[in-house]
Amino acid sequence: MIFDFESDFAGSLRCIPMITRQKLDIVGIKLSLRQWSRFSREERGTLTELSCETPDEQTAYRALVLQLIAARSDEAPTYLLTQNFDDWQRNDRMPEAVKVQSVADGVLPPTAEQWAALTPLQRFSLIKLARSKHENENFVPAMKEFGIL
């Protein structure tokens, strides 16, 4: 699933879609945009569409990403800690980063009911967008798309 706020790059997959970023976080790999851009369009599509829910699927997904990095990139893989998924898996507690980003963008943060109604991928997306280290123009469009604004 690619969100509407990602549609400016959805066709070419020139940026890493949220669904793929979530899978990469699950398997504990941080993929740079440079590494991603070295993958073929077909490989990027596979990483976007491939299931990554069960332990076996996660093992296979991780192996594929590592194989692609080794084959296509001159950079070593960067690993993430995979133990802290409470933020987007829990629908009963909104991270402070989402509240802070809402205030910074001049919009009301999601209510507890709105946060609880979001899918895990929607919560993941808002958290990622709120924690982005660069200026992020997609936070408010995502909030609108998810029915919060």
Buried (B, 14 or more C-beta within 10 A) or exposed (E): EBBEBBEEEBEEBEBBBBBBBBBBBBBBBEBBEEBBBBBEEEBBEBBBEBEBEEEEBBEBBBEBBBEBBEEBBEEEBEEBEEEEEEBBEBBEEBBEBBBEBBEEBEBEBBEEEBBBBBEEBBBBBBBBBBBBEEEBEBBBBBBEBBEBB
